Amino acid sequence: MQQKVVVYRELPDQVLYFLKNKFDVSYFPTLKDENYRDFLVELQTAHGLLGASMNIGQELLNQAPNLKVISNISVGYDNLNIEELKQRNIIATNTPGVLDDTTADTVFGLLLATARRMPELDHYVKAKKWGGTKGEDLFGVDVHHKTLGIIGMGSIGRAVAKRAHFGFDMEILYHNRSRNMEAESKFDATYCSLDELLKKSDFVCLMVPHTPQTEKMIGEREFNLMKDSAIFINGSRGKNVDEEALIKALQKKDILSAGLDVFEIEPVEKDNPLLSMPHVVTLPHIGSATAETRAKMAMLAAENMAIALEGKTPPNLIR
């Protein structure tokens, strides 16, 4: 009898075909109020659960007594209650590596767009305001030869550093739980304390995972340490920043501007003051969102699932 896998995210055809050749698949491309009850019914007999973003804890796991494996189509896994999974002896996997360059492209694009005010000036032109001479009120700031501070020198942080070093001749400072010798040797990155990084950097790029230790690690104190000309980029998770402190820092001009792919509450609330600030560039958490990369992530998640349900150790084991 085939093992059963419940999928709660739309998958490319080739990935769905791969899974259906190995398992009895219950497929929910999107979860809505009208099909959520059916999803819970299928979960009762599921051995594997594959998808992304859903918060998976005690309440949901109580509906899945036969569950053996959860395969997250994501690098981050803060949506999973790891302690609860440990108690139930459920394996969890993620999809690192395949999205590093795509996410780094987004983060560096966000840095460029913020520094040169591209979305703001795009609106300016389309609003037919471009008349004669371009004055200083339209100026941005240079990126090349500036100092970039990267908080979190993991694989995506290194990919950002690579772009900064080779593409823009930037000086790179970084803060991490431990020194990263690859970043130091390949990109001339300098390891320093968080406070030193904040004080010296022209651009501060946050690239850490969301954990209890990193939640709101950037707040009022940290923004006060930054230059008033600094640009803050968050390519990690929204909850790693005290969003109220960020808003105040921008309003008080303690920092120049910000580029954000993530928010404390997602989707971002419509009355969030950040949305009315022209010097803040906002994206809808699209770091890895290209068709090519999402297909690679989905296939890796499917392969993790297949290996784990065969009783073998998957290559991307969280626990």
Backbone hydrogen bonds in HBPLUS format (Angstrom, degrees):
<---DONOR---> <-ACCEPTOR-->    atom                        ^
c    i                          cat <-CA-CA->   ^        H-A-AA   ^      H-
h    n   atom  resd res      DA  || num        DHA   H-A  angle D-A-AA Bond
n    s   type  num  typ     dist DA aas  dist angle  dist       angle   num
A0024-ASP N   A0003-GLN O   2.93 MM  21  6.07 167.8  1.94 154.4 157.8     1
A0047-HIS N   A0004-LYS O   2.77 MM  43  5.33 164.0  1.80 141.7 147.4     2
A0048-GLY N   A0004-LYS O   3.03 MM  44  6.40 143.5  2.16 149.9 154.9     3
A0005-VAL N   A0024-ASP O   2.90 MM  19  6.18 157.1  1.95 148.4 154.6     4
A0026-SER N   A0005-VAL O   2.95 MM  21  6.34 160.5  1.99 154.4 160.1     5
A0006-VAL N   A0048-GLY O   2.88 MM  42  6.19 164.7  1.91 149.9 149.3     6
A0050-LEU N   A0006-VAL O   2.91 MM  44  6.30 162.0  1.94 159.3 163.6     7
A0007-VAL N   A0026-SER O   2.88 MM  19  6.19 167.9  1.89 166.0 168.9     8
A0028-PHE N   A0007-VAL O   2.79 MM  21  5.86 153.5  1.86 151.3 160.5     9
A0008-TYR N   A0050-LEU O   2.99 MM  42  6.44 158.5  2.03 160.1 166.7    10
A0015-VAL N   A0012-PRO O   3.06 MM   3  5.44 128.3  2.34 107.2 120.3    11
A0016-LEU N   A0012-PRO O   3.08 MM   4  6.40 162.9  2.11 159.7 164.8    12
A0017-TYR N   A0013-ASP O   2.87 MM   4  6.05 157.0  1.92 150.6 157.4    13
A0018-PHE N   A0014-GLN O   3.05 MM   4  6.15 152.8  2.13 133.8 140.8    14
A0019-LEU N   A0015-VAL O   3.08 MM   4  6.40 158.5  2.13 148.7 153.3    15
A0020-LYS N   A0016-LEU O   2.92 MM   4  6.12 161.7  1.95 151.6 157.0    16
A0021-ASN N   A0017-TYR O   3.06 MM   4  6.19 137.1  2.25 145.5 155.2    17
A0022-LYS N   A0019-LEU O   2.99 MM   3  5.34 152.0  2.07 107.7 116.6    18
A0023-PHE N   A0019-LEU O   2.80 MM   4  5.84 152.4  1.87 160.5 169.8    19
A0035-ASN N   A0032-LYS O   3.14 MM   3  5.49 144.8  2.27 106.7 116.2    20
A0036-TYR N   A0032-LYS O   2.94 MM   4  5.81 121.6  2.29 153.3 168.3    21
A0039-PHE N   A0035-ASN O   3.00 MM   4  6.31 152.8  2.08 148.4 156.5    22
A0040-LEU N   A0036-TYR O   3.00 MM   4  6.34 155.6  2.07 150.0 155.1    23
A0041-VAL N   A0037-ARG O   3.04 MM   4  6.33 149.6  2.13 144.9 153.3    24
A0042-GLU N   A0038-ASP O   2.99 MM   4  6.30 163.2  2.02 154.0 157.4    25
A0043-LEU N   A0039-PHE O   2.94 MM   4  6.15 144.4  2.07 143.6 154.4    26
A0044-GLN N   A0041-VAL O   3.19 MM   3  5.47 142.9  2.33 102.7 112.4    27
A0045-THR N   A0042-GLU O   3.30 MM   3  5.98 149.3  2.40 114.5 120.1    28
A0046-ALA N   A0043-LEU O   3.20 MM   3  4.90 167.1  2.22 102.4 106.2    29
A0068-LYS N   A0047-HIS O   2.76 MM  21  5.17 167.5  1.77 130.3 133.6    30
A0069-VAL N   A0047-HIS O   3.13 MM  22  6.56 153.5  2.20 151.9 159.8    31
A0049-LEU N   A0069-VAL O   2.96 MM  20  6.40 144.4  2.09 147.6 159.0    32
A0071-SER N   A0049-LEU O   2.86 MM  22  6.24 162.8  1.89 159.0 164.8    33
A0051-GLY N   A0071-SER O   3.23 MM  20  6.67 156.4  2.29 162.3 167.7    34
A0073-ILE N   A0051-GLY O   2.75 MM  22  5.62 162.4  1.78 148.4 152.4    35
A0056-ILE N   A0079-ASN O   2.80 MM  23  6.15 163.7  1.83 164.4 168.4    36
A0081-ASN N   A0056-ILE O   2.99 MM  25  6.19 148.4  2.10 175.7 166.2    37
A0061-LEU N   A0057-GLY O   2.94 MM   4  6.02 168.2  1.95 163.3 166.9    38
A0062-ASN N   A0058-GLN O   2.93 MM   4  6.03 138.7  2.11 148.0 156.8    39
A0063-GLN N   A0060-LEU O   2.89 MM   3  5.41 151.5  1.98 111.8 121.0    40
A0064-ALA N   A0061-LEU O   2.99 MM   3  5.05 163.1  2.02 108.2 112.8    41
A0067-LEU N   A0064-ALA O   3.26 MM   3  5.49 169.9  2.27 115.4 118.0    42
A0091-ILE N   A0068-LYS O   2.84 MM  23  6.14 155.9  1.90 160.0 151.7    43
A0070-ILE N   A0091-ILE O   2.80 MM  21  6.20 150.1  1.89 151.6 161.6    44
A0093-THR N   A0070-ILE O   2.98 MM  23  6.47 147.1  2.09 158.2 167.0    45
A0072-ASN N   A0093-THR O   2.97 MM  21  5.93 167.4  1.98 141.7 142.4    46
A0095-THR N   A0074-SER O   2.84 MM  21  5.27 164.9  1.86 129.4 132.7    47
A0080-LEU N   A0077-TYR O   3.07 MM   3  5.60 166.7  2.09 115.7 119.2    48
A0085-LEU N   A0081-ASN O   3.03 MM   4  6.38 152.8  2.11 150.6 159.0    49
A0086-LYS N   A0082-ILE O   2.90 MM   4  6.17 153.8  1.97 151.0 158.1    50
A0087-GLN N   A0083-GLU O   3.08 MM   4  6.36 160.4  2.12 147.3 151.5    51
A0088-ARG N   A0084-GLU O   3.20 MM   4  6.42 141.9  2.36 139.6 149.2    52
A0089-ASN N   A0085-LEU O   2.89 MM   4  5.90 105.6  2.45 137.1 155.3    53
A0090-ILE N   A0085-LEU O   2.95 MM   5  5.05 170.4  1.96 145.2 147.5    54
A0089-ASN N   A0086-LYS O   3.05 MM   3  4.90 155.4  2.12 100.3 108.0    55
A0318-ILE N   A0092-ALA O   2.76 MM 226  5.37 167.1  1.78 146.5 147.9    56
A0094-ASN N   A0316-ASN O   3.16 MM 222  5.80 147.9  2.27 149.0 158.7    57
A0100-ASP N   A0097-GLY O   3.25 MM   3  5.43 167.4  2.27 111.4 115.2    58
A0103-THR N   A0099-LEU O   2.92 MM   4  5.98 167.7  1.94 159.8 163.1    59
A0104-ALA N   A0100-ASP O   2.92 MM   4  6.08 157.3  1.98 147.8 155.0    60
A0105-ASP N   A0101-ASP O   2.87 MM   4  6.08 149.6  1.96 146.0 153.8    61
A0106-THR N   A0102-THR O   3.15 MM   4  6.50 155.2  2.22 144.0 149.9    62
A0107-VAL N   A0103-THR O   2.92 MM   4  6.23 164.6  1.94 155.2 158.9    63
A0108-PHE N   A0104-ALA O   2.88 MM   4  6.02 166.4  1.90 150.8 154.7    64
A0109-GLY N   A0105-ASP O   2.80 MM   4  5.87 149.7  1.89 143.0 152.8    65
A0110-LEU N   A0106-THR O   2.82 MM   4  6.04 149.2  1.91 147.6 156.1    66
A0111-LEU N   A0107-VAL O   3.01 MM   4  6.32 148.4  2.11 141.7 150.2    67
A0112-LEU N   A0108-PHE O   2.96 MM   4  6.26 162.7  1.99 151.6 154.9    68
A0113-ALA N   A0109-GLY O   2.84 MM   4  5.99 165.1  1.86 150.1 154.9    69
A0114-THR N   A0110-LEU O   2.98 MM   4  6.02 151.4  2.06 142.3 149.3    70
A0115-ALA N   A0111-LEU O   2.95 MM   4  6.10 167.3  1.97 150.6 154.6    71
A0116-ARG N   A0112-LEU O   2.94 MM   4  6.01 167.1  1.96 154.9 158.1    72
A0118-MET N   A0113-ALA O   2.91 MM   5  4.90 140.1  2.08 134.7 144.6    73
A0117-ARG N   A0114-THR O   3.31 MM   3  4.92 156.5  2.37  94.5 101.2    74
A0141-VAL N   A0115-ALA O   2.93 MM  26  5.37 155.5  2.00 132.3 140.4    75
A0121-LEU N   A0117-ARG O   2.91 MM   4  6.08 160.6  1.95 159.0 165.0    76
A0122-ASP N   A0118-MET O   2.83 MM   4  5.90 145.1  1.95 148.9 158.8    77
A0123-HIS N   A0119-PRO O   3.09 MM   4  6.36 158.1  2.14 147.4 151.6    78
A0124-TYR N   A0120-GLU O   3.08 MM   4  6.34 146.0  2.20 135.7 145.7    79
A0125-VAL N   A0121-LEU O   2.99 MM   4  6.22 158.1  2.04 147.1 150.2    80
A0126-LYS N   A0122-ASP O   3.00 MM   4  6.23 170.0  2.01 152.6 155.7    81
A0127-ALA N   A0123-HIS O   2.84 MM   4  5.88 134.2  2.05 141.3 152.7    82
A0129-LYS N   A0124-TYR O   3.18 MM   5  5.69 163.6  2.21 168.7 167.3    83
A0128-LYS N   A0125-VAL O   2.87 MM   3  5.18 153.3  1.95 112.7 117.4    84
A0138-LEU N   A0135-GLY O   3.04 MM   3  5.94 168.8  2.05 125.5 128.5    85
A0139-PHE N   A0136-GLU O   3.07 MM   3  5.01 162.6  2.10 105.2 110.8    86
A0146-LYS N   A0143-VAL O   3.27 MM   3  5.72 149.6  2.36 136.5 133.7    87
A0145-HIS N   A0168-PHE O   2.94 MM  23  6.36 156.2  1.99 166.2 173.8    88
A0171-GLU N   A0146-LYS O   2.97 MM  25  6.23 148.9  2.07 144.7 153.3    89
A0202-ASP N   A0147-THR O   2.85 MM  55  5.20 148.5  1.95 132.1 142.4    90
A0203-PHE N   A0147-THR O   3.11 MM  56  6.50 149.6  2.21 158.7 163.1    91
A0148-LEU N   A0171-GLU O   2.80 MM  23  6.14 161.5  1.83 171.6 177.2    92
A0173-LEU N   A0148-LEU O   2.91 MM  25  6.17 164.7  1.93 151.0 155.9    93
A0149-GLY N   A0203-PHE O   2.75 MM  54  6.02 177.2  1.75 171.1 171.8    94
A0205-CYS N   A0149-GLY O   2.76 MM  56  6.02 174.5  1.77 174.2 175.7    95
A0150-ILE N   A0173-LEU O   2.87 MM  23  6.28 163.8  1.90 150.7 151.7    96
A0175-HIS N   A0150-ILE O   3.02 MM  25  6.49 152.7  2.10 152.2 156.6    97
A0151-ILE N   A0205-CYS O   2.87 MM  54  6.14 170.7  1.88 163.1 165.5    98
A0207-MET N   A0151-ILE O   2.78 MM  56  5.69 163.2  1.81 160.9 161.2    99
A0152-GLY N   A0175-HIS O   2.87 MM  23  6.09 151.8  1.95 166.9 176.1   100
A0158-ARG N   A0154-GLY O   2.86 MM   4  6.07 152.3  1.94 150.8 158.0   101
A0159-ALA N   A0155-SER O   3.12 MM   4  6.33 147.3  2.23 134.9 143.6   102
A0160-VAL N   A0156-ILE O   2.95 MM   4  6.28 148.6  2.05 149.6 157.9   103
A0161-ALA N   A0157-GLY O   2.94 MM   4  6.20 157.5  1.99 144.9 151.5   104
A0162-LYS N   A0158-ARG O   2.86 MM   4  6.10 150.5  1.94 147.3 155.0   105
A0163-ARG N   A0159-ALA O   3.30 MM   4  6.52 157.2  2.36 139.6 143.9   106
A0164-ALA N   A0160-VAL O   2.99 MM   4  6.28 159.6  2.03 152.0 158.1   107
A0165-HIS N   A0161-ALA O   2.84 MM   4  5.95 163.3  1.86 154.4 158.4   108
A0166-PHE N   A0162-LYS O   3.04 MM   4  5.98 165.4  2.06 150.8 153.5   109
A0167-GLY N   A0163-ARG O   2.92 MM   4  5.20 140.9  2.08 126.6 138.6   110
A0168-PHE N   A0164-ALA O   3.16 MM   4  5.11 143.5  2.29 114.7 124.0   111
A0170-MET N   A0164-ALA O   3.13 MM   6  5.47 172.1  2.13 134.6 135.3   112
A0190-THR N   A0172-ILE O   2.87 MM  18  6.27 156.3  1.92 146.3 153.2   113
A0174-TYR N   A0190-THR O   2.88 MM  16  6.08 149.2  1.98 155.6 151.8   114
A0192-CYS N   A0174-TYR O   3.03 MM  18  6.16 151.1  2.12 163.7 164.9   115
A0184-GLU N   A0180-ASN O   3.14 MM   4  6.46 153.5  2.22 147.6 155.6   116
A0185-SER N   A0181-MET O   2.90 MM   4  6.04 158.3  1.95 148.4 153.2   117
A0186-LYS N   A0182-GLU O   2.88 MM   4  5.87 165.7  1.90 153.0 157.6   118
A0187-PHE N   A0183-ALA O   3.01 MM   4  5.33 149.9  2.10 127.6 136.8   119
A0189-ALA N   A0183-ALA O   3.33 MM   6  5.68 166.7  2.35 128.4 126.3   120
A0197-LEU N   A0193-SER O   3.07 MM   4  6.27 162.6  2.10 150.2 155.1   121
A0198-LEU N   A0194-LEU O   2.97 MM   4  6.22 162.7  2.00 154.6 158.8   122
A0199-LYS N   A0195-ASP O   3.06 MM   4  6.24 154.4  2.12 147.7 154.2   123
A0200-LYS N   A0196-GLU O   3.08 MM   4  6.18 151.0  2.17 150.9 157.6   124
A0201-SER N   A0197-LEU O   3.06 MM   4  5.81 147.0  2.17 154.6 159.2   125
A0231-ILE N   A0202-ASP O   2.99 MM  29  6.43 152.0  2.07 145.1 152.5   126
A0204-VAL N   A0231-ILE O   2.92 MM  27  6.30 161.2  1.96 156.3 161.8   127
A0233-ILE N   A0204-VAL O   2.78 MM  29  6.04 169.9  1.79 164.8 164.2   128
A0206-LEU N   A0233-ILE O   2.88 MM  27  6.26 166.1  1.90 168.6 169.8   129
A0235-GLY N   A0206-LEU O   3.15 MM  29  6.00 157.5  2.21 155.8 161.6   130
A0214-THR N   A0211-THR O   3.09 MM   3  5.20 131.7  2.33 100.4 113.0   131
A0215-GLU N   A0211-THR O   3.04 MM   4  6.10 130.1  2.30 153.7 165.3   132
A0217-MET N   A0214-THR O   3.07 MM   3  5.12 140.4  2.24 138.1 126.8   133
A0216-LYS N   A0239-LYS O   2.82 MM  23  5.97 148.8  1.92 132.3 142.9   134
A0217-MET N   A0240-ASN O   2.96 MM  23  5.67 115.0  2.40 122.6 132.1   135
A0218-ILE N   A0240-ASN O   3.29 MM  22  6.63 159.1  2.34 153.3 159.2   136
A0242-ASP N   A0218-ILE O   2.88 MM  24  6.16 170.6  1.89 161.1 161.1   137
A0223-PHE N   A0219-GLY O   2.94 MM   4  6.19 163.6  1.97 163.4 168.5   138
A0224-ASN N   A0220-GLU O   2.98 MM   4  6.13 151.6  2.06 149.1 156.7   139
A0225-LEU N   A0221-ARG O   3.21 MM   4  6.52 132.2  2.45 138.6 150.6   140
A0225-LEU N   A0222-GLU O   3.14 MM   3  5.17 133.9  2.36  95.7 108.1   141
A0226-MET N   A0223-PHE O   3.23 MM   3  5.27 139.4  2.41  97.1 107.9   142
A0230-ALA N   A0227-LYS O   3.10 MM   3  5.01 164.9  2.12 105.0 108.0   143
A0256-LEU N   A0230-ALA O   2.82 MM  26  5.45 144.4  1.94 144.4 155.7   144
A0232-PHE N   A0257-SER O   3.07 MM  25  6.49 162.4  2.10 146.8 146.3   145
A0259-GLY N   A0232-PHE O   2.80 MM  27  6.29 152.7  1.88 153.5 160.7   146
A0234-ASN N   A0259-GLY O   2.99 MM  25  6.48 157.7  2.04 163.1 170.4   147
A0261-ASP N   A0234-ASN O   3.27 MM  27  6.36 166.4  2.29 166.9 166.5   148
A0240-ASN N   A0237-ARG O   3.11 MM   3  5.65 162.0  2.14 114.9 120.5   149
A0241-VAL N   A0238-GLY O   3.19 MM   3  5.89 166.6  2.21 119.4 122.4   150
A0245-ALA N   A0242-ASP O   3.02 MM   3  5.35 118.8  2.41 103.5 118.2   151
A0246-LEU N   A0242-ASP O   2.99 MM   4  6.36 150.2  2.08 149.7 159.2   152
A0247-ILE N   A0243-GLU O   2.93 MM   4  6.19 161.8  1.96 150.7 154.6   153
A0248-LYS N   A0244-GLU O   3.06 MM   4  6.30 160.4  2.10 145.9 150.9   154
A0249-ALA N   A0245-ALA O   2.89 MM   4  6.07 155.2  1.95 145.9 153.1   155
A0250-LEU N   A0246-LEU O   3.00 MM   4  6.26 153.2  2.07 151.4 157.8   156
A0251-GLN N   A0247-ILE O   2.91 MM   4  6.15 158.6  1.96 149.3 155.9   157
A0252-LYS N   A0248-LYS O   2.85 MM   4  5.94 155.9  1.91 150.6 156.5   158
A0254-ASP N   A0249-ALA O   2.80 MM   5  4.90 146.3  1.91 152.2 157.4   159
A0253-LYS N   A0250-LEU O   3.23 MM   3  4.93 150.7  2.32  93.8 102.4   160
A0281-VAL N   A0258-ALA O   2.94 MM  23  6.43 154.6  2.01 154.5 158.8   161
A0260-LEU N   A0281-VAL O   2.82 MM  21  6.16 169.9  1.83 168.8 170.0   162
A0283-LEU N   A0260-LEU O   2.82 MM  23  6.15 148.8  1.92 162.8 168.6   163
A0285-HIS N   A0261-ASP O   2.81 MM  24  4.68 118.3  2.20 127.8 145.6   164
A0272-ASN N   A0269-GLU O   3.06 MM   3  5.41 161.5  2.09 118.4 119.7   165
A0275-LEU N   A0272-ASN O   3.01 MM   3  5.87 155.8  2.07 127.5 132.5   166
A0276-SER N   A0273-PRO O   3.08 MM   3  5.53 158.1  2.13 112.6 119.3   167
A0277-MET N   A0274-LEU O   3.31 MM   3  5.38 166.3  2.33 107.3 109.3   168
A0280-VAL N   A0277-MET O   3.14 MM   3  5.56 156.2  2.20 120.6 120.8   169
A0289-ALA N   A0286-ILE O   2.93 MM   3  4.87 162.6  1.96 113.0 118.6   170
A0290-THR N   A0288-SER O   2.92 MM   2  6.09 128.5  2.19 114.4  98.9   171
A0294-ARG N   A0290-THR O   2.93 MM   4  6.03 170.2  1.94 160.6 163.8   172
A0295-ALA N   A0291-ALA O   3.07 MM   4  6.11 150.3  2.16 140.9 148.4   173
A0296-LYS N   A0292-GLU O   3.13 MM   4  6.43 153.3  2.21 143.2 150.3   174
A0297-MET N   A0293-THR O   2.86 MM   4  6.14 158.3  1.91 154.2 160.4   175
A0298-ALA N   A0294-ARG O   2.94 MM   4  6.08 159.8  1.98 144.8 150.1   176
A0299-MET N   A0295-ALA O   3.01 MM   4  6.21 159.7  2.05 147.3 152.5   177
A0300-LEU N   A0296-LYS O   2.95 MM   4  6.13 158.6  2.00 147.0 153.2   178
A0301-ALA N   A0297-MET O   2.92 MM   4  6.17 155.0  1.98 147.9 154.8   179
A0302-ALA N   A0298-ALA O   2.95 MM   4  6.21 152.5  2.02 144.9 152.5   180
A0303-GLU N   A0299-MET O   2.86 MM   4  6.12 155.4  1.92 149.9 156.7   181
A0304-ASN N   A0300-LEU O   2.86 MM   4  6.09 156.8  1.91 148.1 154.7   182
A0305-MET N   A0301-ALA O   2.99 MM   4  6.21 156.2  2.05 143.7 149.9   183
A0306-ALA N   A0302-ALA O   2.94 MM   4  6.23 162.2  1.97 150.0 154.2   184
A0307-ILE N   A0303-GLU O   2.99 MM   4  6.16 169.6  2.00 155.2 157.4   185
A0308-ALA N   A0304-ASN O   2.98 MM   4  6.09 165.0  2.00 150.6 155.3   186
A0309-LEU N   A0305-MET O   2.93 MM   4  6.09 162.4  1.96 155.5 159.9   187
A0310-GLU N   A0306-ALA O   3.11 MM   4  6.23 122.7  2.45 135.8 149.4   188
A0310-GLU N   A0307-ILE O   3.21 MM   3  5.16 141.3  2.36  95.4 106.6   189
A0312-LYS N   A0307-ILE O   3.18 MM   5  5.56 152.7  2.25 163.1 155.4   190
A0311-GLY N   A0308-ALA O   2.99 MM   3  5.29 156.8  2.05 108.0 114.0   191
